[in-house]
Amino acid sequence: MIMKKINKNSLIIVVIIIIMITIGCFLIKVGLDIEKFISPIYTYTANKNDNYEVSLKGNDFYTEKTLPQGRYYASKSIKSFNVNFKYDFKSNEETNIQYNYNIVASLIGTVNEDNENKEIWTRNFNLNNEISNKGDMNEFSIDENITIDYDKYNSLARLYEKTYNVKIDAVLKVRLNVSYKIDLAKLEGIIDKKIENSELQSSIENETAEDYIELDIPLTNTVTEAKRNYEETTFKNIFDESSNSIIRIILYVLGGLFILSAIVITAIYIIRKTNKTPEEMYKYNIRHILKYYSDLIVTVTNEPNLENLKLMTIEVLDDLIDVAEQNEKNIIHYEIPEVEKSNLYVIVNGYVYIYIVDGNKLK
């Protein structure tokens, strides 16, 4: 079936509207996810790791004095956990950084109530004094060893059970806490170069962050398995928020203008289509038919003689076009202006196919 040429303009308008709405939505989406499309002013990564070995009490069962990590251990055989924490920070630019760290242990006891573990007892222990360092750098490393007296904490948890006659699940959370403050103002020259506007500097604040490495050691169990409880990598991009805000506003405005323009075009098109008088509709329809099918249509000023021809009324213009093209015939156009009507004829083998145009009939 030949596509209705009369609807070509409508199709073009619809495509334009869809494209404008799509562009507008894309611009708004880019504004929401602006960080994906611009370079950060500062980037840092922290790689974290722990290693440990288990020192054993004197016994008749093991020939080794220590056992490697990643195994199950008979709790009564454990003397201590010898833990090494490593924290490696690296950034893309050198600036002033102040970092602090310490190691703490939290003995936490829980009981099971209504199928939920609820905390009943917590005691915290500082395992070393806080250490601070600062200077112009783009990386720093922390490498700390700590010995965990397993028997001490396990005995304390057992004593709690005995004293209060409460069965608890206890765990010792050994944690390296790291905090740092990054002076982004030291990056002034780099930031200016990237965003090309030194007036935006006032919006860039220091980056402060906290991070940790945590090892969970179960207590009050017959068998112990230490578990990591942290993400091995911390990664962050820092962006200039004032610059981002300006770009977002521009993208939002442009996106909104595209969508608003699409709405206006749609409204104008609908109004023009729906507010035509019958006379305007007739003139619009016949003008477009004559324009788009000019290669098939012949306009005459005298009404064709249809005597001895069998009349076949066509309700759909495309069907008349098909008849003309399939039989390689012209379409004869005769207009009756006083009644605002045009007849389109195709004469084939004793038949005359007729399609009537008026202001209300075009499909």
C-alpha positions as CSV (number, residue, x, y, z in Angstrom):
1,M,0.0,0.0,0.0
2,I,1.3,3.4,-1.0
3,M,1.9,5.6,2.0
4,K,-0.5,8.6,2.1
5,K,1.5,11.5,0.8
6,I,-1.1,13.8,2.2
7,N,0.2,12.9,5.7
8,K,3.9,13.6,4.9
9,N,3.9,17.0,6.6
10,S,2.2,15.6,9.6
11,L,4.9,12.8,9.8
12,I,7.7,15.4,9.5
13,I,6.2,17.5,12.3
14,V,5.9,14.4,14.6
15,V,9.5,13.4,13.9
16,I,10.7,16.9,14.7
17,I,8.7,17.0,17.9
18,I,10.1,13.6,19.0
19,I,13.7,14.7,18.2
20,M,13.3,17.9,20.1
21,I,11.8,16.1,23.2
22,T,14.6,13.5,23.0
23,I,17.3,16.2,22.8
24,G,15.7,18.0,25.7
25,C,15.5,14.9,27.9
26,F,19.1,14.0,27.0
27,L,20.3,17.5,28.0
28,I,18.5,17.3,31.3
29,K,19.9,13.8,31.9
30,V,23.4,15.0,31.2
31,G,22.8,17.8,33.7
32,L,21.8,15.3,36.4
33,D,24.8,13.1,35.7
34,I,27.2,15.9,34.9
35,E,30.1,14.2,36.8
36,K,30.2,11.5,34.1
37,F,31.0,14.0,31.4
38,I,33.5,16.4,33.0
39,S,36.9,15.9,34.5
40,P,37.3,16.0,38.3
41,I,39.6,18.5,40.0
42,Y,40.9,15.9,42.3
43,T,40.9,12.1,42.5
44,Y,42.1,9.7,45.1
45,T,42.3,6.0,45.7
46,A,43.0,4.1,48.9
47,N,43.9,0.4,48.8
48,K,43.4,-1.5,52.1
49,N,44.6,-4.9,53.2
50,D,45.2,-6.9,56.4
51,N,47.4,-9.9,57.1
52,Y,47.6,-11.9,60.2
53,E,48.9,-15.1,61.8
54,V,47.7,-16.9,64.8
55,S,50.1,-17.7,67.7
56,L,49.3,-20.9,69.5
57,K,49.5,-21.8,73.2
58,G,51.8,-24.6,74.2
59,N,50.2,-27.9,73.1
60,D,50.8,-31.5,72.1
61,F,49.0,-31.3,68.8
62,Y,50.7,-28.7,66.6
63,T,54.3,-28.8,65.6
64,E,54.0,-25.1,64.5
65,K,54.1,-22.2,66.9
66,T,51.9,-20.1,64.5
67,L,49.3,-20.8,61.9
68,P,48.6,-18.7,58.7
69,Q,45.5,-16.7,58.1
70,G,42.4,-17.9,56.4
71,R,41.8,-21.0,58.5
72,Y,39.6,-22.3,61.2
73,Y,41.2,-22.4,64.6
74,A,40.3,-24.3,67.8
75,S,39.6,-21.3,70.1
76,K,41.3,-22.9,73.2
77,S,44.5,-23.2,71.2
78,I,44.8,-19.5,70.3
79,K,47.2,-17.3,72.2
80,S,47.1,-14.2,70.0
81,F,46.3,-12.8,66.6
82,N,49.3,-10.9,65.1
83,V,47.7,-8.5,62.7
84,N,49.3,-6.2,60.1
85,F,47.2,-3.4,58.6
86,K,48.2,-1.7,55.4
87,Y,46.6,1.5,54.0
88,D,47.9,3.0,50.8
89,F,46.5,6.4,49.7
90,K,47.3,7.8,46.2
91,S,45.9,10.9,44.5
92,N,46.4,12.5,41.1
93,E,47.7,15.8,42.4
94,E,50.1,16.9,45.1
95,T,48.5,19.1,47.8
96,N,48.6,19.5,51.6
97,I,47.2,16.5,53.4
98,Q,46.8,15.9,57.1
99,Y,45.9,12.4,58.1
100,N,45.4,10.7,61.5
101,Y,45.0,7.1,62.4
102,N,44.6,4.8,65.4
103,I,43.7,1.2,66.2
104,V,40.8,0.3,68.4
105,A,39.1,-2.9,69.4
106,S,35.4,-3.2,70.3
107,L,34.1,-6.3,72.2
108,I,30.5,-6.6,71.3
109,G,28.1,-9.2,72.8
110,T,24.7,-10.0,71.3
111,V,21.7,-12.2,72.2
112,N,19.1,-13.6,69.8
113,E,15.6,-12.2,70.4
114,D,12.8,-12.8,68.0
115,N,15.2,-14.2,65.4
116,E,17.3,-11.0,65.6
117,N,20.7,-10.4,67.1
118,K,20.5,-7.6,69.6
119,E,23.4,-5.9,71.2
120,I,23.6,-6.3,74.9
121,W,27.1,-5.3,75.8
122,T,29.9,-3.3,74.2
123,R,33.4,-2.4,75.5
124,N,36.0,-0.4,73.6
125,F,39.7,-0.6,73.9
126,N,42.4,1.8,72.5
127,L,45.2,-0.4,71.2
128,N,47.6,2.5,70.3
129,N,47.8,6.3,70.5
130,E,46.5,8.3,67.6
131,I,49.2,9.1,65.1
132,S,49.1,12.3,63.0
133,N,51.1,13.4,60.0
134,K,50.8,16.3,57.5
135,G,52.6,17.8,54.5
136,D,52.5,18.4,50.8
137,M,52.0,15.0,49.2
138,N,50.0,13.0,46.7
139,E,50.3,9.7,48.6
140,F,50.9,8.3,52.0
141,S,51.1,4.8,53.5
142,I,50.2,3.3,56.8
143,D,51.8,0.0,57.9
144,E,50.9,-1.0,61.5
145,N,51.4,-4.2,63.4
146,I,49.3,-5.0,66.4
147,T,49.1,-8.1,68.7
148,I,45.6,-9.1,69.9
149,D,45.6,-11.1,73.1
150,Y,42.9,-13.4,72.1
151,D,42.7,-15.3,75.4
152,K,42.3,-12.0,77.3
153,Y,39.2,-10.9,75.3
154,N,37.7,-14.3,75.1
155,S,38.1,-14.8,78.9
156,L,36.4,-11.4,79.5
157,A,33.4,-12.4,77.3
158,R,33.2,-15.8,79.2
159,L,33.3,-13.9,82.5
160,Y,30.4,-11.7,81.4
161,E,28.3,-14.9,80.6
162,K,29.2,-16.4,84.0
163,T,28.6,-13.2,86.0
164,Y,25.2,-12.4,84.5
165,N,24.2,-16.0,83.5
166,V,23.6,-14.8,79.9
167,K,24.7,-16.7,76.9
168,I,26.1,-14.3,74.3
169,D,27.6,-14.3,70.9
170,A,30.7,-12.2,71.2
171,V,33.0,-10.7,68.5
172,L,36.1,-8.6,68.8
173,K,36.1,-6.0,66.0
174,V,39.7,-4.8,65.5
175,R,39.8,-1.6,63.4
176,L,42.3,0.7,61.9
177,N,40.6,4.1,61.8
178,V,41.9,6.6,59.2
179,S,40.8,10.2,58.8
180,Y,42.3,12.8,56.5
181,K,41.8,16.4,55.5
182,I,42.8,17.5,51.9
183,D,43.5,21.1,51.3
184,L,42.0,21.7,47.9
185,A,42.9,25.4,48.0
186,K,46.5,24.4,47.3
187,L,45.3,23.2,43.9
188,E,44.3,26.8,42.9
189,G,46.5,26.9,39.8
190,I,45.4,23.5,38.6
191,I,41.7,24.2,39.3
192,D,41.9,27.5,37.5
193,K,43.4,25.8,34.5
194,K,40.7,23.2,34.4
195,I,37.6,25.4,35.0
196,E,39.1,28.6,33.6
197,N,37.4,30.8,36.1
198,S,39.3,31.8,39.3
199,E,36.1,33.4,40.7
200,L,34.8,29.9,41.3
201,Q,37.5,29.2,43.9
202,S,35.4,30.3,46.8
203,S,33.1,27.3,46.3
204,I,35.8,24.7,46.6
205,E,36.1,23.5,50.2
206,N,38.5,21.1,51.9
207,E,37.8,17.4,51.5
208,T,37.5,15.5,54.8
209,A,37.0,11.8,54.9
210,E,37.1,8.8,57.3
211,D,38.0,5.3,56.3
212,Y,38.9,2.0,58.0
213,I,40.1,-1.5,57.9
214,E,38.2,-3.9,60.2
215,L,38.9,-7.5,61.2
216,D,36.2,-9.4,63.1
217,I,37.4,-12.1,65.4
218,P,34.6,-14.3,67.0
219,L,34.8,-15.1,70.7
220,T,33.0,-17.6,73.0
221,N,32.9,-20.2,70.2
222,T,34.7,-23.5,70.2
223,V,36.0,-22.7,66.7
224,T,37.2,-19.3,65.5
225,E,37.5,-17.9,61.9
226,A,38.5,-14.3,61.5
227,K,36.7,-12.3,58.8
228,R,37.3,-9.1,56.9
229,N,34.6,-6.5,57.2
230,Y,35.6,-3.7,54.8
231,E,35.9,-2.8,51.1
232,E,39.4,-3.3,49.8
233,T,39.4,-0.1,47.8
234,T,38.1,3.4,48.4
235,F,37.9,5.6,45.3
236,K,36.5,9.2,45.0
237,N,36.4,11.9,42.4
238,I,36.0,15.5,43.6
239,F,34.3,18.1,41.3
240,D,34.0,21.8,41.5
241,E,30.4,22.2,42.5
242,S,29.9,25.8,41.4
243,S,31.2,25.0,37.9
244,N,29.0,22.0,37.8
245,S,26.0,24.1,38.9
246,I,26.5,26.6,36.1
247,I,26.8,23.8,33.5
248,R,23.7,22.1,35.0
249,I,21.6,25.3,34.8
250,I,22.7,25.8,31.1
251,L,21.8,22.2,30.2
252,Y,18.5,22.4,32.2
253,V,17.5,25.6,30.4
254,L,18.4,24.3,26.9
255,G,16.6,21.0,27.6
256,G,13.6,22.9,28.9
257,L,13.6,25.1,25.8
258,F,13.7,22.1,23.5
259,I,10.8,20.4,25.3
260,L,8.8,23.7,25.5
261,S,9.4,24.3,21.8
262,A,8.1,20.8,21.0
263,I,5.0,21.5,23.1
264,V,4.4,24.9,21.4
265,I,4.8,23.3,17.9
266,T,2.4,20.5,18.9
267,A,-0.2,23.0,20.2
268,I,0.1,25.3,17.1
269,Y,-0.3,22.2,14.8
270,I,-3.3,21.0,16.7
271,I,-5.0,24.4,16.8
272,R,-4.4,24.9,13.1
273,K,-5.8,21.5,12.3
274,T,-8.8,21.7,14.6
275,N,-9.8,25.4,14.2
276,K,-10.3,25.4,10.4
277,T,-13.7,26.4,9.0
278,P,-15.2,23.9,6.5
279,E,-14.2,26.3,3.7
280,E,-10.6,26.4,5.0
281,M,-10.5,22.7,5.4
282,Y,-11.7,22.1,1.9
283,K,-9.1,24.5,0.4
284,Y,-6.3,23.0,2.6
285,N,-7.2,19.4,1.6
286,I,-7.6,20.0,-2.2
287,R,-4.4,22.2,-2.3
288,H,-2.4,19.4,-0.7
289,I,-3.8,16.7,-2.9
290,L,-3.0,18.7,-6.1
291,K,0.5,19.4,-4.8
292,Y,1.5,16.0,-3.8
293,Y,-0.1,14.1,-6.7
294,S,0.7,16.7,-9.4
295,D,2.4,14.0,-11.5
296,L,-0.9,12.0,-11.7
297,I,-3.6,14.7,-11.6
298,V,-5.0,16.6,-14.6
299,T,-7.3,19.5,-13.9
300,V,-10.2,20.2,-16.3
301,T,-12.6,23.0,-16.5
302,N,-15.5,21.0,-18.0
303,E,-17.2,18.3,-16.2
304,P,-16.3,14.9,-17.8
305,N,-18.9,13.0,-19.7
306,L,-19.6,9.9,-17.7
307,E,-22.5,8.5,-19.8
308,N,-22.4,4.7,-20.4
309,L,-19.8,4.4,-17.6
310,K,-20.4,2.4,-14.4
311,L,-19.8,4.6,-11.4
312,M,-17.7,3.3,-8.5
313,T,-17.4,5.6,-5.5
314,I,-14.1,5.4,-3.7
315,E,-14.0,6.3,0.0
316,V,-10.2,6.4,0.6
317,L,-7.9,8.5,-1.5
318,D,-5.1,6.0,-1.4
319,D,-7.4,3.4,-3.2
320,L,-7.9,5.9,-6.0
321,I,-4.2,6.5,-6.3
322,D,-3.6,2.7,-6.5
323,V,-6.2,2.4,-9.3
324,A,-4.5,5.1,-11.3
325,E,-1.0,3.8,-10.8
326,Q,-1.8,0.2,-11.5
327,N,-3.7,1.0,-14.7
328,E,-1.3,3.8,-15.7
329,K,-4.1,6.3,-15.9
330,N,-4.3,10.0,-15.0
331,I,-6.6,11.3,-12.3
332,I,-9.1,13.8,-13.7
333,H,-9.8,16.7,-11.4
334,Y,-13.0,18.7,-11.8
335,E,-13.9,21.4,-9.2
336,I,-17.3,22.8,-8.4
337,P,-16.2,25.9,-6.5
338,E,-19.7,27.2,-5.8
339,V,-20.4,24.2,-3.5
340,E,-16.7,23.8,-2.4
341,K,-16.4,20.4,-3.9
342,S,-13.9,18.6,-6.1
343,N,-14.4,15.3,-7.9
344,L,-11.4,13.1,-8.8
345,Y,-12.0,10.6,-11.5
346,V,-10.1,7.6,-12.9
347,I,-11.7,6.0,-16.0
348,V,-10.8,2.4,-16.7
349,N,-12.4,-0.1,-19.0
350,G,-16.0,1.2,-18.8
351,Y,-15.8,2.1,-15.2
352,V,-15.3,5.5,-13.6
353,Y,-13.8,5.5,-10.1
354,I,-14.6,8.7,-8.2
355,Y,-13.4,10.3,-5.0
356,I,-15.2,13.4,-3.7
357,V,-13.3,16.0,-1.7
358,D,-14.9,18.5,0.6
359,G,-13.9,20.2,3.8
360,N,-15.2,17.4,6.1
361,K,-14.5,14.2,4.2
362,L,-10.8,13.8,3.9
363,K,-9.5,10.9,6.1
